[in-house]
Amino acid sequence: MATPTVPKFGASRGAEAVEATQLPWQKRELIKVREATVVTWPQDAMKPKPPRARLTISTP
């Protein structure tokens, strides 16, 4: 069963750092990646930027 996770970061690079950390785990089959989305919301914007396709991570 997949477990959805929604972390919040103070900067968009936080999500990129997590992705870089978890990709080796996926290659070692410690986690299973299905799909993910990164949504950024600049402080001066009225709404968030559209998400870009990324990875979703679930434990095996």
WONORNOR-V301970 format. One record per helix or strand of 3 or more residues. SS is the DSSP state (h for helix, s for strand). FROM is the first residue (numbers start at 1). LEN is the number of residues. If there is no record, write none. Layout:
BEGIN
SS|FROM|LEN, SS|FROM|LEN
END
This chain:
BEGIN
h|12|16, s|31|3, s|36|3, s|52|3, s|57|3
END
